[in-house]
Amino acid sequence: MDTLLSQMISLRRTLHQNPELSGREHQTADTIVAHLRAVGLPAQRFAETGVVCDLPGQQPGARIALRADTDALPITERTGLPFASRHPGRMHACGHDGHSSILLGAAMQLAAAPPPAPIRCIWQPAEEAATGAQSMVNAGVLDGVDMIFGGHIDPRFPSGQLIVTDGAVNASTDHLCVTVTGQQAHGARPHESRDAVLAAAQLIVALQSIVSRELPPDEAAVVSIGRMEAGCSHNIIAGSARLEGTIRSQNPAVRAQLAASIRRIAAGIGAAHRAEIAVAISPGAPALINEPVPTRLARHAAEAVVGAAQVSVLPERNMGGEDFAVYLQHVPGCYVRFGAACPERPFAPAHSSRFDFHEAAMLPASRWMAAVARAAGGHRRSGTL
């Protein structure tokens, strides 16, 4: 087995057996630091549960950053892998163990032959909570950084493919909470009530008209209600109800429009049903929009690593969230996907108990990371592409 790949597999399996949830990645950070120092690379804890490794370039100047995420999910694993999670209710079900290992491999390659510009390798916690990137930015992780790159393992694509897409590749992820307050009454005397369940039901149906009737057909957006709580008995009309959902878009202007439409519709339905409807929208990660120059660098690096035939684009709009987008509010960058379908296992989606990926896919992914870091450093020095 390739020595580089074996190092990555070793770290991946150690992390996979010992997953930690968002904001609690203390052992994870210690493990990453230990693996970096074992191969002679500098490493430091950063922002409590993050890790940073700074590598010198041929010349001083602005850094190129590479980012991986490290947290796991609250899922009980059912893969049957020999290195499955040792902790029921915690699992690396989104490939972050692989991302962390891919970045280790990239750092080893960049340390072996200094790149044109200095490199900052970032292992970020709490991506699943959509708070980790901001905490790292607040702690100064982007100080002196000129451009940033990252990627996500994706077993929907053949192992070894690299998926480089221009423009929007992830959606903003805002949390919607609606409280409906009416008047409780006996189920036999509905005229004495202000039915919170009826108002909530009308609101759920009406919200589905926003995307279909207020947005252009080519705009990608989602308004989904995933949770409703109301009532205490079958013969009591509920006086209150609570809804929770997610609001997603790939266009900042549409993001604002969705929020305004939800508030407008809620106010109208509240008036129609004599209920008070309070809408709270908590901002999540912004839309992840790849910028042109970093994306061209990413594509050229991908073609150099795996060949043009193995480089593709996302075939459809992706409404999943990714807090790598926070970094792109500060510096230009590009986020790609690493094809990692398991040839010997049936497909299982991310965030599921049987999620797995082809470990050999980590090798081209790490080579791409090293290649794009070199290309970006060279571009910054020469000013050409």
C-alpha positions as CSV (number, residue, x, y, z in Angstrom):
1,M,0.0,0.0,0.0
2,D,1.1,3.6,-0.7
3,T,2.8,4.9,2.4
4,L,0.9,8.2,2.1
5,L,-2.4,6.4,1.8
6,S,-1.6,4.1,4.8
7,Q,-0.9,7.2,7.0
8,M,-4.3,8.6,6.0
9,I,-6.1,5.3,6.5
10,S,-4.5,5.0,10.0
11,L,-5.8,8.4,11.0
12,R,-9.2,7.9,9.4
13,R,-9.8,4.6,11.3
14,T,-8.7,6.0,14.6
15,L,-11.0,9.0,14.2
16,H,-13.8,6.8,13.0
17,Q,-13.7,4.6,16.1
18,N,-13.7,7.6,18.4
19,P,-16.2,10.1,17.0
20,E,-16.9,13.3,18.9
21,L,-19.9,15.7,18.4
22,S,-19.7,19.4,17.5
23,G,-17.8,21.5,20.0
24,R,-16.5,18.4,21.9
25,E,-13.7,17.4,19.6
26,H,-11.0,17.4,22.2
27,Q,-9.7,13.9,21.7
28,T,-10.1,14.3,17.9
29,A,-7.9,17.4,18.0
30,D,-5.3,15.6,20.1
31,T,-5.3,12.7,17.7
32,I,-4.7,15.0,14.7
33,V,-1.9,16.9,16.4
34,A,-0.3,13.6,17.4
35,H,-0.4,12.3,13.8
36,L,1.0,15.5,12.4
37,R,3.9,15.6,14.9
38,A,4.6,11.9,14.3
39,V,5.5,12.7,10.7
40,G,7.5,15.8,11.7
41,L,4.9,18.5,11.0
42,P,4.2,21.5,13.3
43,A,0.8,21.5,14.8
44,Q,-1.1,23.6,17.4
45,R,-4.6,23.5,18.9
46,F,-6.7,26.5,17.8
47,A,-10.0,27.9,19.0
48,E,-10.3,25.2,21.7
49,T,-11.0,22.1,19.5
50,G,-9.5,23.2,16.1
51,V,-6.0,22.4,14.8
52,V,-3.7,24.5,12.6
53,C,-0.5,23.4,10.8
54,D,1.5,26.2,9.2
55,L,4.0,25.2,6.4
56,P,6.6,27.6,4.9
57,G,6.6,28.5,1.3
58,Q,9.6,29.2,-1.0
59,Q,8.9,32.9,-0.4
60,P,7.2,34.7,2.5
61,G,3.8,36.4,2.0
62,A,0.1,35.7,2.1
63,R,-0.9,32.1,2.9
64,I,-3.0,29.7,1.0
65,A,-5.4,27.9,3.3
66,L,-6.7,24.3,3.1
67,R,-9.6,23.3,5.3
68,A,-11.0,20.0,6.7
69,D,-13.8,19.5,9.2
70,T,-13.6,17.1,12.2
71,D,-16.9,16.6,14.0
72,A,-19.3,13.6,14.0
73,L,-23.0,13.1,14.1
74,P,-25.5,11.8,16.8
75,I,-26.1,8.6,14.9
76,T,-25.6,4.9,16.0
77,E,-23.5,3.2,13.4
78,R,-24.7,0.1,11.6
79,T,-22.0,-0.4,9.0
80,G,-20.5,-3.5,10.5
81,L,-17.0,-2.2,9.7
82,P,-14.2,-3.7,11.8
83,F,-13.2,-0.1,12.9
84,A,-16.8,1.0,13.6
85,S,-17.6,3.6,16.2
86,R,-17.0,2.5,19.8
87,H,-19.6,4.9,21.0
88,P,-23.3,4.2,20.5
89,G,-25.1,7.4,19.4
90,R,-22.0,8.9,17.8
91,M,-20.8,8.2,14.3
92,H,-18.7,9.7,11.5
93,A,-21.6,9.6,9.0
94,C,-20.5,12.5,6.8
95,G,-16.9,11.7,5.9
96,H,-15.2,14.2,8.3
97,D,-12.8,11.5,9.4
98,G,-11.8,11.2,5.8
99,H,-11.5,15.0,5.3
100,S,-9.2,15.2,8.3
101,S,-7.1,12.4,6.9
102,I,-7.0,13.9,3.4
103,L,-5.6,17.1,4.8
104,L,-2.9,15.2,6.7
105,G,-1.9,13.7,3.4
106,A,-1.8,17.0,1.6
107,A,0.3,18.5,4.4
108,M,2.8,15.7,4.2
109,Q,3.2,16.3,0.4
110,L,3.5,20.1,0.8
111,A,6.1,19.7,3.6
112,A,8.2,17.3,1.4
113,A,8.6,20.0,-1.3
114,P,7.9,23.6,-0.2
115,P,5.2,25.3,-2.3
116,P,5.5,28.8,-3.8
117,A,3.6,30.4,-0.9
118,P,3.1,29.5,2.8
119,I,0.3,27.1,3.5
120,R,-2.1,27.0,6.5
121,C,-3.8,23.7,7.0
122,I,-7.0,24.0,9.1
123,W,-8.9,21.3,10.9
124,Q,-12.2,22.9,11.9
125,P,-14.6,21.7,14.5
126,A,-18.4,22.0,14.6
127,E,-19.3,22.0,10.9
128,E,-22.5,20.1,11.6
129,A,-23.6,22.8,14.0
130,A,-22.7,25.5,11.4
131,T,-20.7,27.3,14.1
132,G,-17.2,26.0,13.7
133,A,-16.0,28.1,10.7
134,Q,-17.2,31.3,12.4
135,S,-15.4,30.4,15.7
136,M,-12.2,29.8,13.8
137,V,-12.5,33.1,11.9
138,N,-13.2,34.9,15.1
139,A,-10.0,33.4,16.5
140,G,-8.0,34.7,13.6
141,V,-7.5,31.6,11.5
142,L,-7.7,33.7,8.3
143,D,-5.2,36.3,9.3
144,G,-2.7,36.5,6.5
145,V,-4.7,34.1,4.3
146,D,-5.2,35.1,0.7
147,M,-7.3,32.1,-0.7
148,I,-8.9,29.0,0.7
149,F,-9.8,25.5,-0.6
150,G,-11.7,22.5,0.7
151,G,-13.7,19.5,-0.3
152,H,-16.2,16.9,0.7
153,I,-16.2,13.2,0.3
154,D,-19.2,12.1,-1.9
155,P,-20.0,8.4,-2.5
156,R,-22.6,9.3,-5.1
157,F,-19.7,9.7,-7.6
158,P,-17.1,7.1,-8.7
159,S,-14.1,6.7,-6.5
160,G,-11.2,9.0,-7.7
161,Q,-13.4,11.5,-9.6
162,L,-13.1,15.2,-8.6
163,I,-16.2,17.4,-8.9
164,V,-15.4,21.0,-9.5
165,T,-18.4,23.3,-10.0
166,D,-18.6,27.0,-10.8
167,G,-20.8,29.3,-8.7
168,A,-23.2,28.1,-6.0
169,V,-22.6,24.6,-4.7
170,N,-24.4,24.7,-1.3
171,A,-27.4,26.5,0.0
172,S,-27.8,28.9,3.0
173,T,-29.4,27.1,5.9
174,D,-31.7,29.2,8.1
175,H,-33.7,27.7,11.0
176,L,-37.4,28.6,11.1
177,C,-39.4,28.5,14.3
178,V,-43.0,29.6,14.4
179,T,-45.2,29.9,17.5
180,V,-49.0,30.0,17.0
181,T,-51.1,31.2,20.0
182,G,-54.9,30.9,19.9
183,Q,-57.5,29.9,22.5
184,Q,-57.9,26.4,23.9
185,A,-61.5,25.0,24.1
186,H,-63.5,21.8,24.3
187,G,-63.5,19.8,21.0
188,A,-67.3,19.8,21.1
189,R,-67.5,23.6,21.2
190,P,-65.1,24.9,18.5
191,H,-66.8,28.3,18.3
192,E,-65.3,29.0,21.7
193,S,-61.8,28.3,20.4
194,R,-59.2,30.0,18.3
195,D,-57.8,26.8,16.8
196,A,-54.0,26.9,16.8
197,V,-53.8,23.5,14.9
198,L,-56.0,24.8,12.1
199,A,-53.9,28.0,11.8
200,A,-50.7,26.0,11.8
201,A,-52.0,23.6,9.2
202,Q,-53.0,26.5,6.9
203,L,-49.6,28.0,7.4
204,I,-47.8,24.9,6.5
205,V,-49.8,24.6,3.3
206,A,-49.4,28.3,2.4
207,L,-45.7,28.3,2.9
208,Q,-45.3,25.8,0.1
209,S,-46.6,28.4,-2.4
210,I,-43.6,30.7,-1.9
211,V,-41.1,28.7,-3.9
212,S,-43.7,27.6,-6.5
213,R,-45.4,30.9,-7.0
214,E,-43.1,33.7,-5.8
215,L,-39.7,32.7,-7.2
216,P,-38.6,32.3,-10.8
217,P,-38.5,28.6,-11.9
218,D,-34.7,28.7,-12.3
219,E,-34.1,29.8,-8.6
220,A,-33.3,26.9,-6.3
221,A,-34.9,27.3,-2.9
222,V,-36.5,25.1,-0.2
223,V,-39.0,25.9,2.6
224,S,-39.6,22.7,4.6
225,I,-41.4,22.2,7.9
226,G,-39.9,19.2,9.7
227,R,-41.6,19.4,13.1
228,M,-45.0,20.3,14.6
229,E,-46.0,20.2,18.2
230,A,-49.6,20.9,19.4
231,G,-52.4,19.7,21.6
232,C,-52.8,17.6,24.8
233,S,-55.8,15.5,24.1
234,H,-58.0,14.2,21.3
235,N,-61.1,16.2,22.5
236,I,-59.4,19.5,23.3
237,I,-58.8,22.1,20.6
238,A,-55.2,23.2,21.0
239,G,-54.6,26.8,22.0
240,S,-51.0,26.8,20.9
241,A,-48.7,25.1,18.3
242,R,-45.1,25.2,17.4
243,L,-43.5,24.6,14.0
244,E,-39.8,24.2,13.1
245,G,-38.3,24.0,9.6
246,T,-35.5,24.9,7.3
247,I,-35.2,27.7,4.8
248,R,-32.6,27.2,2.0
249,S,-31.5,29.1,-1.0
250,Q,-28.4,29.6,-3.2
251,N,-29.0,33.3,-3.8
252,P,-28.6,35.9,-1.0
253,A,-31.4,38.1,-2.5
254,V,-33.7,35.1,-2.5
255,R,-32.7,34.3,1.0
256,A,-34.0,37.7,2.1
257,Q,-37.1,37.3,0.0
258,L,-38.0,34.0,1.6
259,A,-37.8,35.4,5.1
260,A,-40.0,38.4,4.1
261,S,-42.6,36.1,2.4
262,I,-42.8,33.8,5.4
263,R,-43.4,36.7,7.8
264,R,-46.1,38.2,5.5
265,I,-47.9,34.9,5.0
266,A,-47.8,34.2,8.8
267,A,-49.3,37.6,9.6
268,G,-52.1,37.1,7.1
269,I,-53.0,33.6,8.4
270,G,-52.8,34.8,12.0
271,A,-55.3,37.5,11.2
272,A,-57.6,35.1,9.3
273,H,-57.7,32.7,12.3
274,R,-57.6,35.2,15.1
275,A,-54.3,33.8,16.3
276,E,-51.0,35.4,17.1
277,I,-48.2,33.9,15.0
278,A,-44.6,34.7,15.9
279,V,-41.9,33.9,13.4
280,A,-38.3,33.5,14.4
281,I,-35.6,32.9,11.8
282,S,-32.1,32.0,13.0
283,P,-29.4,32.5,10.3
284,G,-27.3,29.4,9.6
285,A,-24.5,29.2,7.1
286,P,-24.6,31.4,4.0
287,A,-24.8,30.0,0.5
288,L,-21.5,28.6,-0.6
289,I,-20.5,30.2,-3.9
290,N,-17.3,29.3,-5.6
291,E,-15.4,32.2,-7.0
292,P,-14.1,32.2,-10.6
293,V,-10.3,32.4,-10.2
294,P,-10.1,29.8,-7.4
295,T,-12.4,27.6,-9.3
296,R,-10.3,27.7,-12.4
297,L,-7.2,26.9,-10.2
298,A,-9.1,24.0,-8.6
299,R,-10.2,22.6,-12.0
300,H,-6.7,22.8,-13.5
301,A,-5.3,21.1,-10.4
302,A,-7.9,18.4,-10.6
303,E,-7.2,17.7,-14.3
304,A,-3.4,17.5,-13.5
305,V,-4.0,15.0,-10.7
306,V,-6.7,12.7,-12.2
307,G,-7.0,13.7,-15.9
308,A,-9.7,15.7,-17.5
309,A,-11.9,12.7,-18.1
310,Q,-12.2,12.2,-14.3
311,V,-13.2,15.8,-13.6
312,S,-16.9,16.6,-13.6
313,V,-19.5,19.1,-12.2
314,L,-22.4,18.7,-9.9
315,P,-25.3,17.3,-12.1
316,E,-28.0,19.1,-10.1
317,R,-28.6,21.9,-7.6
318,N,-27.3,20.9,-4.1
319,M,-29.4,22.4,-1.3
320,G,-27.3,21.0,1.5
321,G,-25.5,23.4,3.8
322,E,-21.7,23.8,4.4
323,D,-20.2,26.3,6.7
324,F,-17.0,26.5,4.5
325,A,-19.2,29.3,3.1
326,V,-18.3,31.5,6.1
327,Y,-14.6,31.6,5.0
328,L,-15.7,32.8,1.5
329,Q,-17.3,35.9,3.2
330,H,-13.7,36.9,3.9
331,V,-11.4,35.5,1.3
332,P,-11.9,34.0,-2.2
333,G,-11.9,30.2,-2.5
334,C,-13.4,27.0,-3.9
335,Y,-15.0,23.9,-2.5
336,V,-15.1,20.7,-4.5
337,R,-16.3,17.1,-4.0
338,F,-14.3,13.9,-3.9
339,G,-15.9,10.9,-5.6
340,A,-15.7,8.0,-3.2
341,A,-18.2,5.3,-4.1
342,C,-17.5,2.0,-2.4
343,P,-17.1,-0.7,-5.1
344,E,-17.8,-3.5,-2.6
345,R,-20.7,-1.9,-0.6
346,P,-24.2,-0.6,-1.5
347,F,-24.6,3.2,-1.5
348,A,-25.7,4.7,1.8
349,P,-26.3,8.5,1.9
350,A,-24.5,10.9,4.2
351,H,-26.1,11.3,7.6
352,S,-27.2,7.7,7.6
353,S,-26.2,4.8,9.9
354,R,-24.6,2.8,7.1
355,F,-22.6,5.6,5.5
356,D,-19.1,4.6,4.3
357,F,-16.7,5.6,1.5
358,H,-13.8,4.1,-0.5
359,E,-10.7,4.8,1.5
360,A,-8.5,4.7,-1.7
361,A,-10.3,7.9,-2.8
362,M,-8.4,9.8,-0.1
363,L,-5.2,9.6,-2.2
364,P,-6.3,11.6,-5.3
365,A,-8.2,14.0,-3.0
366,S,-5.0,14.7,-1.0
367,R,-3.0,15.1,-4.2
368,W,-5.5,17.6,-5.4
369,M,-5.3,19.6,-2.2
370,A,-1.5,19.7,-2.5
371,A,-1.7,20.6,-6.2
372,V,-4.2,23.4,-5.8
373,A,-2.3,24.9,-2.9
374,R,0.8,25.0,-5.1
375,A,-1.1,26.4,-8.1
376,A,-2.8,29.1,-5.9
377,G,0.6,30.1,-4.4
378,G,2.1,30.3,-7.9
379,H,-0.8,32.3,-9.2
380,R,-0.5,34.8,-6.3
381,R,3.2,35.3,-7.0
382,S,2.8,35.7,-10.8
383,G,-0.6,37.2,-11.0
384,T,-1.5,35.0,-13.9
385,L,-3.5,31.9,-14.5
